[in-house]
Amino acid sequence: MDFSRRSFLKKSGLLAGGAALTSLSFLQSCASSDSEENSEVTNPFGIQLYTLRDIIGEDPRGVISSLAEFGYQQIESYEGSMGIFWGMSNTEFKQFLDDQGLSMVSTHANVFENFEEKVNQLAEIGVPYITCPYVGPQESIDDFYQLAEQFNELGEIANNAGINFAYHNHAYSFEELDGEIPQVVMMDNTDPELVDYQMDIYWVVAAGEDPAEWFRRYNGRFTSGHVKDYSGGEEPESVVVGTGTIDYPPLLNVAEMNGMEYFIIEQEAYTDTTPLDAARANAEYMKNLSI
């Protein structure tokens, strides 16, 4: 896939075998840095289905239908026991989502097994991204250099099929290893035309880093993100967006200005709430967010 084709896919969301997909946008008053404090979030926004992991297996269609009712227009799937498409074929799943007014913008998947098959299934229904959710801490920094090479290879396979490949961070990739930062190694040694990154904002904050600085440093590389709030304290956990310590309005503006296209809610803990109630509360925050 050449540069112009890839840029077209990323900017328009038009993919082989799929219809146009829109991404979260921000209305900005001007193009200067001052505008970071004066813009308004508009739909759509998405949710990672892992947020509903405790209940979705019982009734995938019912749970996903509820998400549409809450105001989500996008979903990111994951590879659970029922598979990426939740017991349906890829085309059946797409039709179901279409009926709910939802689009699938990504899936987390084991990218080290049956990768081409998964990529082709996603490309057939117009899903923009396949995302590697985790590789875990490595023994040496050389392992991350090797991962970067492997990511380039996976990215080429995905691009040739008409979709994009991305890697999702956790805190470990921001921790120094053999005198280097693994996240830097991976980002500096992967081809921007082959490998994108999904920033899990929670884990960047948990690592003691500033997400805004990473967005600016690697402009255009973080094309999607997990909007997940951080409670802080001695035993931090993920909480409903807007109730934690992350100042999301200006941060999401910085993210959009530096190339983030898909803003995906995720919540991993449910203190005094339920998965569906958490999903509803997060949607209300995103619908009413103004910067």
Secondary structure, 3 states (H helix, E strand, C coil): CCHHHHHHHHHHCCCCCCCCCCCCEEEECCCCHHHHHCEEEECCCEEEHHHHCCCHHHCHHHHHHHHHHHCCCEEEECCCCCCCCCCCCHHHHHHHHHHHCCEEEEEECCCCCCHHHHHHHHHHCCCCEEEECCCCCCCCHHHHHHHHHHHHHHHHHHHHHCCEEEEECCHHHHCCECCECHHHHHHHCCCCCCEEEEEEHHHHHHCCCCHHHHHHHCCCCEEEEEECEECCCCCCCEECCCCCCCCHHHHHHHHHHCCCCEEEECCCCCCCCCHHHHHHHHHHHHHHCEC
